[in-house]
Amino acid sequence: MADYKMLINGELVDAKETFDVVNPATGKTFAKSPHCDASDVDAAVAAAKAAFPAWRDTPIEERRACFMKALGIIAAHKDALGELLCKEQGKPKGGEVPERLLVGASLEMLMTMGLIQKATAIDASPYVHVDMPEAKVEVCRRPLGPVAGIGPWNFPIYCMMQKLAPAVVLGNTFVGKPSPFTPLSTLVMTALIKDCFPKGVINMIVSDDSKFRSGAQLTSHPDIRKVSFTGSVPTGQAIMKACSPDSKRVTLEMGGNDAAIVCKDVDVKKAAAGVFGGAFANTGQICVAVKRAYVHSSIYDEFVKELVANAEAAKFGDGLEAETMYGPLNNKMQFDKVSEFVEDARKSGAKIETGGKAMDRDGYFYEPTIISGVKEGVRIVDEEQFGPALPVIAYDDVEDALERTNNTKFGLGGSVWSSDIEAANKLAARVESGTVWVNEHLGDTDGAPFGGFKHSGIGRENGCADLGTWTEMQSLKTAKQP
């Protein structure tokens, strides 16, 4: 097995212990990850703290140059990183032929490199608020200090770079912690680029959270000034509580129960394919994927039939296999959760149109599942399943569909599907979610700010939001006269 190491103060370091990393396509251990202890967390934070003053004072042009060098290294190793990502996360490798370039690990690597390019383009220049004969008032952006990023297991490299790149470009130093389900690709990526940066600017630790919750120590550490987290609502709420005593800044992206509203005037075949893609991409393991579909009763049966056809044509398999478009669920915990949600729907009287059980093979594979005859009050409608199972709910009046869409504690994403573009655009603006699409779902928003309403999050990442996310605002009045 390869030897994976953490990055602390510019050095690749071993931990005193290791833990197993499982390939979800086989359900078997394929590698060992380092398992940090409290002293490793303290060392990583101390390194970030020590590196901060010099990094803060480094001109932003030089910080950008560090990332452009890192970008070249990541690009040169994107295939190897993608293969490792495929093994630990389960998503298809993709990329062998042009039509598969935007699939799975290949897509995640391209998106990750795009994040670096966008981060290096952030304009942090001060602006003049007022210029007087005796003085000038400028509004400046100042880095926060040592910051922490805690990543999820569904897009481990992308979500870590979503935090790391803008934070460090803007003059902060960084301590990252990837998910213990998918630590390896992030550890390897940071090992590859470590020499692009001064020691201590980027640090990466990881732990088996069932034995030691390094994230809890990191988020409560007095020398960390900001925490950005992507993951579940309960964990995000615990982080917010841990950050409260010393008023740490937080950005929290905590999942969703994202609805698609399908109007009666759609092209059923086309819309069904779009909704299916928005629900089952990455095997449904996307925080902003379609989690429930509200479909007008006049087209309901036909729409369900088309969804079933899409599900039965979907090619699930090991991500390393050339034809695979959908992989397994990432871990046993998530596999069990999806199974429980589907069984709960079945017991409530819902109809399992297709799927509804584990695949007969090794690993955490679950059949793509379409559920009809279901409504609110059932877990798979009310909660986030985060897997390959889609409930389809009938409605008669679009205002009712909108009310039911918004009647949730979540508010991350949503979509409206209609041939009446003007009406669809107006309806989309009334969906209480951080990102809403019309006649697509999961489509590229060119790095627009991302985050959620309600329990789905606090703050935003990406685009114009990054400046506010990773800096403090300072009003600076400078004198022109003695």
N, C-alpha and C positions, 0 to 999 in steps of 0.2 A: 504493500500500500504506500501511496505517496505520503510525504511528511508535510503536514500543514502547520503553519505557525501564525502566531499573532504578531501584530506590529505595534511596538511600544518604543517611543523616543527614537525612531529611525532604525530600530533593530528588529530583526525577526527573532521572536522568542518562543521557546517551548513553555507549555504549562506543566504543572506537576502531575496533572491527570489528563485523560482523554475521555471522549465519549463516542458512541457509535453514530454514524450517519447512514441512513437507510436509503436505498434506491427504491422509490415508491412503485416502480414498474415491476419489481421482483419481491418487495417486502423484506429484502435481506440487506445486511450491512455491507457496504462497499468501501467505506473509508472511516478513518478516525479523525475527530476534530479535537483541537486543544480545548481544555476546560479551565477557564481562568478561576482564580480565587480573589479574595478581597485585596490582597497585596497587589495583584495585577491591575485591578481597577484603579487603585490609588496611584500606582506608577504611571498609568496612562493619563490620568487627569493631571498629575504633577508635570508630566512632560508637556502636555498641552498648555498648562499654565505658564511654564518656563519659556515656552516658545512664543507665546502671544505678543509680548512687547515688540520684539524685533519684526515679527510677521505683520503686525498692525502698521508698523512704520515703513514696511517695504512698499514701494510704489505699486499701484494697482497694475501698471503695465508689466511689471516683473512677475506679479502673482499670476496674471493671465498667461504669461510665457511659460510658467511652470505647468499650467494645465494643458497648454497646446503640446508641450513635450509629452505629457502623460497621455494625451489623446492619441498621439502617434504610436505609443507603445501598446495601448489597448487595442487599437485598430490592427496592429500586427499580430496580436494574440486572440482576436475575437473568436476565431473558430474553436480554439482549444478551450477558451472560457465558456463558449456556448455549449460545447460537449459536456463539460463539467456541470454546467447549469442544468442541462437535460437530465443528467444522472441523479442529481440531488433534488431537483424540483419536480421532474417528471414531464415537463412540457416537451413538445416535439423539437428536435434539433433544427429542422428547417434548413433552407439555404442551398440545398444541393442543385436545384434548378431555379431559374428566375421566378417562376410562379410560386415557389416556396420560400422566397427570400423574406417575405413579411409574415412568417409563421414562427411562433414559439420562441426558442432561444435566439435565433437569428434576428428576429424583430426586437427582442429585448436588448441585444447588443447594439443594434443600430439606434434604438431610442436612447440608450445610455450615452453613446457617443454624441448624440444630438444635445443631450443635457449639458455636456461640457462646452460645446460650441455656444449654446445660448448663455451659459453662465459667464463665459469670457466676454460676452457682448453687453453685460449689465453696465449701465451708466450710473456711476455713483457720484457724479460731479455735484458740488454744492450749487444752490441757486441764490441769487440776491433777492432778499425780501424787500429791503429798502436801502437806498444809497443816499446818504445825507452829506452835507458839506463837512461835518465834523466826524462822521462815523459811517460805517456800513454794517448792515445786519445780513448775514448769510445763514441759510439753513443747510446744515451739513449732515452727512450720514457717518456714524462711527460704529465700528464693529463692537460686538457685545463682549467678546472674550473667549474663553474655552466653552465650546458648545458640544452637545451630545445628539447623536442621531441613532434611533432604534428602528430597525427595519423589519418588514414582514417576510413570510416565506413564499408568497405567490410571485413577486417580482423582486427578488433579493438584490440583484446588482443595480437595477434601475432605481428602485426606491432609495437605496443607500446613496447613490450618486445624485439623486434629486435633492438630497440634503447637503451632502458633502461639497459638491462643486460650487453652488452659490455661496454657501457659508464661508468657505475658504478663500474664494476669489475676493470676497468682501472684507477679508482681513481677520476673520475668526480662526481659531485653531479648533481641532475636531477630534472627538472620541466617538467611534462608531461601534455599534453592537448589532450584528446580524442575528436573524432567527436561528435557534439551534437546529431547526429542521433543514435549513439551507445555508450553512455558514461558509462552505468551502470556496465557492466562486468569488465571494466578496473578499475572503482572506487572500486568495491568489491575486485578484485584481490589485488590491492595495500593496501586496508584496512586489508586484511588477512595477508599480509607479512610485515606490517609496523614495527612490533617489532623485526624483524630480522636485522634491520639496525639502526644505530644511528639517532637521530632526525635530520631532515633537509636533509638527504642524498637523500631521494626520496620524491617528492611532486607531487600531482596530482590535477589539477583544471579543470573546464569545464564551458562553457558558451553557452547560446543560441546566436549564432552568428548573428542572425537577430536583436538582441537588443544590444549586446555589444561584440565586436570582441576581446576577450581576447588574441587570437593568435597574433593579430597585436601589442598589448602592449608587449607581451612576446618577440616577435622577435625583437622589437626595443629597448628593455630594455638594458641599458648600462652595466648591470652586467652579462648578458648572453653572453657567449663566443662562443657558437656554436649552430646552429639550424639544426635539422634533420627533414625533412618533407616528408610525403607521401600523395599525393593527385593530384589535377588537375594542369595543366600547368599554367593557369592564377594566381592561388593562389601561386604556387611555384615561379613564376616570381615576384609577389608582395613581397614575403618573401625575395627573393634575393635583391630586391631594399631596403627593410627595414634594411637589414643586412649590406648594403654597407657603410653607414657613419662611423661606427666604426670597419670596416673590420672583422666582425664576420665570422667565418668559416660556411659553409653551406654544407649539403648533401641533395639533392633534388631528389625524385623519383616521376615523374610526368605523369605517364600513357603512353599508347602506342596505336598504330594501327597495331597490330601484324599480320603478314601474314603467311599463310601456303602455300607452293608451293608443289603441288601434281603432280608427274611425271606420265607419261603414263604407266609405267611398274609396278605400285603398284597392290597389291591385293585389289581390290576396296572395297569389304565389310569390310575388316580389317582396311584399311586406313580411310574409311569414319567414322567408329566407333571411331577411334582415334582422328580424326579432330573434330568430334562432341563433344567428351569428353573434348577436349582442348578448345572448344569454349563455351560450356554451363555449365561447372563446376561453382558452386556458382552462377548459373543463369546468367553466362556471366559477372559477376561483379568481374573480376580479371584483374588487370592492364596488365598482360602479357598473357592473354587468346588470342586464335585465334579470330581476329576481321574481317578478310577477307581471303577467300580461293581462290587461283589461281589453277585451275584444267585444265589439258591438254584436248583439245577439243575432242580427240579421246575417252576419257572415261567420258566426262562431263555429259552427260545425265544419265548414269548409276550411277555415283557418286552422283549426285543430288538426284536421286531416293533413294539411300541408306541413305543419310542424312535425307531425309523426313521420312523414316522408323524409323530411330533413334529418330527423333523429336516426331513422333506420339506415340512411345512407352515410352517416358519419363514420369516419374511419378512426376508431380508437385503437391504441396500441402503445408499445414501448416507443418512447420518443426517439430512440436511435434507429428505429425502422423507417425506411425511406418513405413509405406511403402514409405514415401516421400523421393525422391532423389534430387529434385530441389524445392527451395522455391520461394517466391515472390521477386520482386525488393524491395530494401530497403526503398525507400521513394518516395513520390509523384513527386518530382522534377525529379528523374531518370526515373520513370514511364512515365512521360510526354515527356522526351527527347527521349526515345526509340520509343514511339508512333509517335513522329514527324519525326524521321529518317525513320521509315518504311513507313509512308505516303508520305514522299518526294520521296522515291524509287518507290512507286506505281505510283505516278504522273509522274515520269520520264519515265515510260514505262516498268519498271521491273516487273517480274512475282513473285507473292507471292505463292510459291509452297505449303506451309502449314503455319498455324498460321496467323499472321498479325493483331491480335486484342487482346484486353483485354479479360481475362477469365471472365466468368459470375459467379463471386463470390466476396465476400468482400475482401478487401486488394488490394495490388499492384501487382496482378498477370497478367502476359502477356504471351500469348501463345508462345511456342518455334517456331521460324519463320525461314524458309529457303527462300532465295531470289535468283532467277536466272535472267539471261538476264540483268545484271547490270554491270557497269564499272565506271571508274574514272569520277569525275565530279558530282557524287551524294554523298550526305552527309554521307551515311552509308558506303561508301567505303573510303572517304577522311578523315573522322573524327572518333573519338572513340565513339562507341555507348554504351559500358559498359552495355550490357544487352543481353537477349536471342534472338538475331536476327543475322543471319549470311549471308552476301552476298557471292555468289559463282561466280567467274569471269573466263571466258574461256580464254585460251591462246594456241598458236600454237608452239611457240619457247621458250625454257626454258630461254634463255638469255633475251627475252622480259619480261618474268615473273619476273626474278630477277631485271631487271631495274625498273619495276613497283612496286615491293616490296620495293625497296630502295628509290623510288621517293616520299618521305614523310618527313615531319618535325619530325616525331617520329622515335624511334629506340630502343624499349625496348626488344621485344622478336620476335621470328620467328621459323619456322620449315620447314624442307624439308622431303618429303616422296618419297621413291624410293626403288626398290629391288636391284638397283646397288649401293651398299654401298660406294664404292670408289668415284663414281661420286657425290653421295649425300653429302658425307663428304666435298668434295671440294667445292660444291655449297654452303653448309651451312656456310663455312668460309668466303664467300663473302657477306653474308647477314649483313647489317649494323645495328646490334642490339646487346644489351648487353648480352642477353642469346639466344642461338639458339640450337634447338634440331634436331636430325635426327630420323625419324620414331616414334616420340612421340612428345607430347607438354604438358607442365606443369610437366614433369617428375622430380623426385627428383634429385637434383644436389649435394646433401650432403653438403649443406651449402656453396657452392661456392659464391664468390662475386656477388652481384646483383645490377644492376643499368642500366641506359640507355645511348644511344648515342643521340646526337642532342637535341631536345626539351624534350626528355624523362627523362633527368636528368643530375645532376652533382654529381660526386663522387659515391662511392659504399658502401654497407653494406654487412655484413656476411663474414665469413671465414677470410682469410688473409688480407682482406681489413679493418677489424675492427680496427686493430692497428693504421693504418694511419688515419682512420676516427675520432677516439676519443682521439688521443694524438698529441702532438707536438714533433718534433724530436730535440734533443739537442746534440750537439757535446761537450763533456766534456774532457778537457785536464787536467789531474791531475799530480801533481809533485811527483817525487820520491826523490828529493834532496832539501835541504833548498834553 
